Amino acid sequence: MNSIADIALINDVINLPKTTLQELCTDLNLDNKGYKADLVTRIYDYIQQHRGSQSEIFESSKQKLLAGKTALTWYKLDNSITSDEFRELVTEKSDANPFETVDIPILTELTTSPSLLSGAVGLNENEVYLRFAYKSGVRQDPYGTDITTTPKSGFSTVYFDSNSSILEIRGDTRKADEIASIVAGLLDQRVNLEPVEIPFNQTIGQIADNLEGELIDATSKPEFILEDFDEEQTNAVGNVLLALDEFFSTNDTELLEEQLNYANQAFDNQITVPFSALILSGMGKVGLGGQREIRGLPLYDYLNPNLQHQGGYIRFNFHEAGLEKSYTIRVGMTTKSIYFSTPSTEDVISHVRSNVILNI
């Protein structure tokens, strides 16, 4: 039965942190100097020359191999299914047992439809992994009078946890629905998969709180879609802001009062929305960020009630192997996904899954 290390591909290995690759080289008595590509080449040369077991060599890195910097999308199974049943159904629908082999197609034979490469048992008996590959585009290299076209490959990892009936897809979020549909087919349509959306229907601040983290960046659009201002109304809003600056410089309330009255008249004495909504009107996107928690900052708190968050960055700490590490994720409220901006591990992904997806 394949393990996580058995189904690792060279792109997984080259995406490991350089320090991890250096440690692997040191363990194999190989030179640990050079670029990441040099280190990976030495490791794979060792595997081929010494007929080494990939599973043994990458055993110490299994927490990181299928994690790293990746986007996560989640689906919920409507019926319970055990990990054994999951593997059996997938095997029945496959030409060869994907949990015993790794079938890597020729690059030129890849299509945009994802194909199953392999499967593996997880770190626990309730976990199953599947690997998919697909054609993600083409690379064109002009040389002389010719243009050489080479397919580009994309990879996605499917994680299934029978305890929670959650299917997690790691990789390009644009492929997530298609891969989820393929997995449902492999399971002989015994289950229906529904995207997990509830956590993303909350505020992004709630997700940060669930992780005991800090919201350090938010991208939003105005809550109110207002009619376009005419020139007089636009000038009125701008002049109020200028008068406010002037007031703090001179403590003279006369100009501020004058501009406030002018603005009220420009809107026919019918300003029925918060002034912050008038300021935001016409803006397609609003970005607010900092080096630390932005909630509680005056500008954020002032504008926030009139914003619809589209996404943002959350920084949180997680204890791993006796050390507290800082992780940053990008939350896509519209794509219903989370992307690790810093290299992740299976443990920290499980932490996010438990506190964001399952804690609903």
Order of alpha helices (4+ residues) and beta strands (2+ residues): alpha-alpha-alpha-alpha-alpha-beta-alpha-beta-beta-beta-beta-alpha-beta-alpha-beta-alpha-alpha-alpha-beta-alpha-beta-beta-beta-alpha
